[in-house]
Amino acid sequence: MYGGPQFVATFFVANFLFALGYVAVGGVHGMQEGSILEAFFFSVQTIGTVGYGAMYPESLAAHS
């Protein structure tokens, strides 16, 4: 079954792990250095394929 609490938890954890990666490598335009919250929201935009607004990747590490 899709959409249950396990799916939501997995989505949250995946975004948090990617956010940690974005904080570690940097290279995201418009994101304050070291901001885990902004990195988390950027990760949600990326994984959710919402599209980029004010923040977007600008380094090879962030693109990867």
C-alpha positions, 0 to 999 in steps of 0.5 A: 500500500502506498502513502502510509506512515512508513512511506512518509517516514522513508521520504523524510529520512531520505530527504534528511540524508540528502540534506546532510550531503548538501550541507557537507558538499555545498554548491547550492546557490541561495542556501546559507552555508551550514543551514540544514533546514534550507538543505532539507527544503532543497532536497524536497524540491529535488526529490519531489521534482517540484523544480528549482526556485531561488536555490539551485545546484551550481557545483559538480558535487551538488549536481551529483 
